[in-house]
């Protein structure tokens, strides 16, 4: 009998803090990282929220939706911390 393990990748909303050509510096919970903009196909500005997967921005998000998603992640992490 084979054991199948599957993993799910999760793209977290990130906020753009700088743009230099096809490279954006994004912030997620105080951590800055780089995201390529090549696959996005639309302009990006400082303050925009993006979904980033494997170093590539894959979607621009509505700011309110992004903030709500981040709030929900915070809630989930707080519950997990309570459970130990």
C-alpha positions in Angstrom: 0.0 0.0 0.0 1.4 3.4 -1.0 1.3 6.3 1.3 0.4 9.5 -0.5 1.4 12.8 1.1 0.2 16.0 -0.4 1.2 19.5 0.5 -0.5 22.8 -0.2 1.3 26.0 -1.0 -0.1 29.1 0.5 0.3 32.5 -1.1 0.1 35.2 1.6 -0.9 38.8 0.8 2.2 41.1 0.8 2.3 44.9 0.7 4.6 46.6 -1.9 7.1 49.0 -0.3 9.3 49.7 -3.4 9.3 49.0 -7.1 12.3 48.8 -9.4 11.5 47.7 -12.9 10.2 44.2 -12.8 11.2 43.7 -9.1 9.1 44.7 -6.1 10.2 44.8 -2.5 7.3 43.5 -0.4 6.5 43.4 3.3 4.8 40.5 5.0 4.5 40.9 8.8 7.6 43.0 9.0 9.8 40.8 6.8 10.9 42.4 3.5 11.6 40.2 0.5 11.7 40.5 -3.3 9.0 39.5 -5.8 9.3 39.3 -9.5 6.5 41.2 -11.4 7.0 39.5 -14.8 4.0 37.2 -14.6 1.6 39.8 -13.2 0.9 41.7 -16.5 -0.3 44.9 -14.8 1.4 47.9 -13.2 2.2 47.8 -9.5 2.6 50.8 -7.2 3.9 51.3 -3.6 1.1 50.4 -1.2 -0.5 47.7 -3.5 -1.1 44.3 -2.1 0.0 41.2 -4.0 -0.2 37.5 -3.8 3.3 36.1 -4.1 4.1 32.5 -4.8 7.6 31.1 -5.3 9.0 34.6 -5.7 6.6 35.8 -8.3 3.6 38.1 -7.9 0.6 36.2 -9.2 -2.2 38.6 -8.5 -2.9 42.1 -7.2 -5.5 42.2 -4.4 -8.2 44.6 -3.3 -6.6 46.3 -0.2 -9.6 45.6 2.0 -9.6 41.9 1.0 -5.9 41.7 1.7 -6.2 43.3 5.1 -9.1 40.9 6.0 -7.0 37.9 4.9 -4.1 39.0 7.0 -6.4 39.5 10.0 -7.7 36.0 9.6 -4.1 34.6 9.4 -3.3 36.4 12.6 -6.4 34.9 14.3 -5.5 31.4 13.1 -1.9 31.8 14.4 -3.2 33.1 17.8 -5.4 30.1 18.1 -2.6 27.7 17.3 -0.4 29.4 19.9 -3.1 28.9 22.5 -3.2 25.2 21.7 0.6 24.9 22.2 
